[in-house]
Amino acid sequence: MFGSKFLSLICICCALAGSGCATIVSPGPDYVFVTSVPNGATVTIDGRQVGQTPLNASINRRASTIAFSKIGYQTVTSGVPKEFNGWVVGNVFIGGIIGIIIDAVSENIMKVSGTISANLPKLESGDSQERPARPANNPRKQPIHDIPIFAFYSTSGIFKVYKLGEVIDQKRVNDHKDGSLRFMNLGKGNGKVLGNAGTGFVKVTQTKNSISFIESVPAGGTEHVFTVYDEWDPSVNGYKAIYHRTVNHIAANEILKTNYSGYARRAE
């Protein structure tokens, strides 16, 4: 009883706003778990690489094709699976033909469904599969704004403890040197951190020569800032990168700051 009243209330709000129920309540994009056998396959959606399996991918409802590729295995391409968006039914309760039309035009009648998975057949002996094309001027370098996922490799770091504005302890650290800390650019100012504490989702800001991933938790005074600069270092085959982490221990009246220097590469 309560559920039907709640649905009716949402539908009325949609009608008053001149929009479809699905467009207002469930507009997308959809976050979908993508996996493959074997793991480590590169996932490409409508020609744009979004990461490697397994991953949680943000998929636009207009997306049509998804491809899985891995060296030594056949590439698998299929349509992006979709299912009916139940919120469209809300338009029917009040005869919202306009709402249905709006949902259809905005492509919110359908949504990306469940988990997407693929089995990649292993190439037989003698078969070949080309590696994904890279810029001809450098086998690894490309514009940083075109890179979907960065892997950070720290080369040095320093940890400091502040109390009442003064440093009371410090030490050298280097615990992100293996590239397991990764930052994913989801587009439209959104990103995600892989392999680190925190909420996972971050804001992304870009300038002509840099891209930054920022997570700020005001309640606890915690902040993570990862910045990649368009400065290529051929000696490490990577871009200049820095990572700052600040944690406010309110109970102890202490602020913990860790600053890392290093480089970033496109995560393969």
Secondary structure, 3 states (H helix, E strand, C coil): CHHHHHHHHHHHHHHHHCCCHHHHHCCCCEEEEEEEECCCCEEEECCEEEEECCEEEEECCCCCEEEEECCCECCEEEECCEEECHHHHHHHHCCCHHHHHHHHHCCCCEEECCCEEEECCECCCCCCCCCCCCCCCCCCCCCHHHCCEEEEEEEEEEEEEEECCEEEEEEECCCCCCCCEEEEEEECCEEEEECCCCCCEEEEEECCCEEEEEEEECCCCEEEEEEEEEEEECCCCEEEEEEEEEEEECCCCEEEEEEEEEEEEECC
